[in-house]
């Protein structure tokens, strides 16, 4: 897989494939930028098969984020990047998890840059369990407990029976994936920004055709919030997959097929 890298208006991007662009805003990574091939490959996972006829462009946060970062700032910067990278033309946009929060902010407040919008494992705001979990991670980062924060994050991304494995892997890899105080501060700033995000409080309503894909076992949000998100986005469609969680829904055949069909030319 040949990966092209660069920046659009200061926002790092990585691109694979050729054709009309499909911009991907991935889930929260402990790292800023798009230097990791594995990160890029994982980010385009649900739409990988479109790479033979679409240019898949992954945008990720830039380093040295301000401590008072907001979703409005993230949305504005990503909108500026899309305008700079694609000549002012609207693009198809896919946002996953935290990237989905940013994508909602972009589509609501910068509608000129979004043609179609797919939201995967994300909702109009964090649910109570997701908010508690991210608050624990944020508190550990403030204390400088990098490995404990990574372990908590790793456990939260796994199905219930595999959470101890996720915690162990996160703890062991913590100092490598969050390799500096600056990286920890960038991650903390993003967590705080997402904690305050609520689509209902955005300056605008999402008008782009929208597909919402989620699993019924997603503990970060929950069915009620996915259904509320559908109500907040006029004309949107909800593909809710049974027995799928925050991560496992991205491997669900029906969910992946719905995303590919939604972005088909």
N, C-alpha and C positions, 0 to 999 in steps of 0.2 A: 504494500500500500504506500504509494508515493504521497508524502505530506508536504504541502506548501505552507510556509509560516511567514508572518509579518505583523503589521499593526494597522488598524484603521482608526485614525484620530486618537492614537495613544492606547487603544484597547487591543491586546494581543489576539491574533486569530491563527487558526490552522485550518487548512482546506484539503479535501480529498475529492476525487471525481471531477466530472466536467459537465457543463450544461447550465440550466437556470439555477440560481442559488437557492439553497435551503439553509437558513441560519439556525444553528443549534446553540441554545444556552443551557449548559449542563448542570447537573446537580452540584451541590457544594463540595469543593475539593479543599484539602488543607493547603494546597499550593495555588498561587496565582500563576497566570500565564498558561501557555500551551506547550511547554518544552517536552513533556512526557508523551511518547508515542502510545503507551498503554492508556493514558488518560484520554487522548484523542480517539483511540479505537473504541473505548468504552462509551464515550460521549455520543458517538454516531450509531451505537448498537441498534436501536430500534428502527433506524432508517438506512442501515448499511447497504441493503440491497438496492436502494435508489441511487447509489454512487455511480452506476453505469450510465445514468442519464441526468443526474443532478449534481451540482457542485455543493457538497456539504461543508459548510463553513462554521467551525466551532469558535465562539467568542468566550473568553474567560476574563476574570477580574485582573486588573493591573496591580503591580506591587505598590507598597507605601500608601495604603488607603488611610484616609483621615479617621480619627477616632470617633468623630460625630457623623459618620457615614449614614446616609438614608437611602431607602429604596428609590426615592425620587431622584437622587443623584445618580444611582446606578442606572435607572431607567433613562435618564437624560444622556449620560455618557454612552450607553449602548445605542441609543437612537442616533446620536451624532456619528458613531462608528458605522452604523448601517448606511446613513446618508453619504458618508465619505467613501465607503467601500463599494457602493453599488450605484453611484451616480444619481442619487436622489430618488431612485425607483423603489417602490414598495417591494418587500420580499416575503416569502413564506417563512414563518418563524415557529420553531419548536422549543419549548421550555420544559425542563425536567426538574422537579423538586424545587430547590432554591432558585435555579434558573427559570423555573416557571413563575415564581413570584416576580422576578425581574421582567420576564416576558409580559406578564399582566400589566405591570407598571408602564412598560413601553407602549403596549397596544392601547391602553386607556388614555395616556397623556400625550402620545406621539403617534396618532393613528395614521399619519401620512407614510410611515415606514413599514407598515404591516399589511400584507395582502390576505394571508390566511394564517391562523394561529392554532397550534396544537399544544395542549397542556397535559403533561404526563406526571402522575404522582405529585400533584400540587393542587392547592385550593386557594380560595380568596383570602385566607389567613391560616396561621397555624392553629391546630386544635389544642385542647388543654394538655394532653399527654405530650405532644410534640413541643409545646412551649416549655413544659417542665424539663424535658430532656435537654433541650438546647440551653436552657438556663443553667442546668448542671454543668454542661460542657463549658459554657461561658465563664462560670465561676471558677472552674478548675484552671482555665487559661489565665484568668486574672491572678490566680495564686502562683502561676508558673508551673503547675503540675501537668506537664505536656503529655506524659505517658498515660496518666489517669484520664485526661480529656480524650485522647485518642482511643483508649479502651472503651470509654463510655459511648463514643461515637460508633465504634466498631460493633458493639453489642446492639445498638439501636437500629442498625441497618440489616440485622439478621433476623430470620424467623425465630420464634420463641425458643424452640429446642436447640438452636445453634447459637444463641446469644453468648454463652460462655466462650465458645470458639472465637466469635467475633471480638469479644473483649480481650482475649489473649493475643490475637493477631494485632489488634490495634495497639495494645500496650507495648508489644515487642517492636512494632514499627514506628511508634510515636515519635521518637527523637530523629528518625530518618525522614519521615514525611513532613513533620513540622520542624524543620531544621534550624530555625533561628527565632530569636525574640521578635523580629520583624514579621516573620511568617505567622507566628502566633497572634500578633497584634492585628494583622490583616484578617485572619480568620475570625477573631473576636469582633472586629468591626462589622463584618458581614453578618454574623449571628445576631448582633444587636439591631442591625438594620432590618433583618427579616422578622425579628420579634415584634417590631412596631408596624409591620406591613399589614394593610387591610385594603382589599380592592374597593370596598364600599366607600373608603375615604379618599380615593384617587380623584384627581381633577379631570373627570371625564368618564365615559362609558365605553367599553370595548364594542366596536362596531364590526370588526373583521369577522368573517365566518370562522367559527371556533369549534374544535373538537376537544373534549376533556376525556382523558383515559386514566383510570385509576383502579385499584384493587380494594375489595371490601375489607381486607384485613390491614389496611394501611393505618398504623397507629399514630402517625404524625398528624393526620387530618381526620379521617373517618367519613362514613357515608353521608352523614348530615351536611358536612361542610362541602363535599363534592356536589351534592344536590343544591346547596345554597349558591355555590359558584355558578352552576348552570342557570339558576334564576337571575343572577346578577349580570349575565352576559346574554343579551337578547338573541334568540335564534340558535344558541349553542346546542351541541349534541353531547350527551354523556355516555361513554362506553365504560360501564362498571363491571369489572371481572370478579366473579366469586372466588374465594379462597386464594386470592393473590394479595401480596403485601406491597410495601413501598418500592422494593427493588424487583421482586419476582414478577410483577406485572409487566416489566419491560421485556420479559422472555415469553410472555403469554402469546400464543399463536394468533388468537382472535384479536388481541389488542394490537399487536404489531401489524396485522393485516389491515386493521381499521386505520392505522396511521398512514400506511403506504397508500391505501385507497384514497384517503383524504387529500394527500399531496400529489396524487396522480394528475398528469396533465390532461 
